[in-house]
Amino acid sequence: MSKIQSHENCNHESSKAARAKCRRSRAKFADAFASALTDGTPIETPVFESVNVTRENWRDHADSPVVLFTRISDDEEAPIAEGVKITGWGKQWVNYVNDEGKTKRTAVTCLGARTIEA
Ligand SMILES: [Zn+2]
């Protein structure tokens, strides 16, 4: 006898009818549980997609927190500031405000920026 059909933890009387009733209610519960798992719409969690911020599009992302970093190589980055907001992107400098509201700037040379989740 499989464990799920065992009645050793049940409170009903140990008659054939009581055991049958118990099995039916278990099956009903199992079906309800299975359909709740399968017929539900997929749970949609908002997925944050990071955007590369450039001199061209930074104004569109001026209200988004970004991470600024130096590109060291194709796959290496050195973070400069995280969670800051860009306030200007010139030929030489990028201005940004940090979380203390202070305006700072960093050189555009090798600079990368991308939005991060607020
Ligand atoms: Zn039972």
Boltz pocket constraint, residues with backbone or C-beta under 6 A from the ligand:
constraints:
  - pocket:
      binder: B
      contacts: [[A, 6], [A, 7], [A, 10], [A, 11], [A, 12], [A, 18], [A, 19], [A, 22], [A, 23]]
      max_distance: 6.0
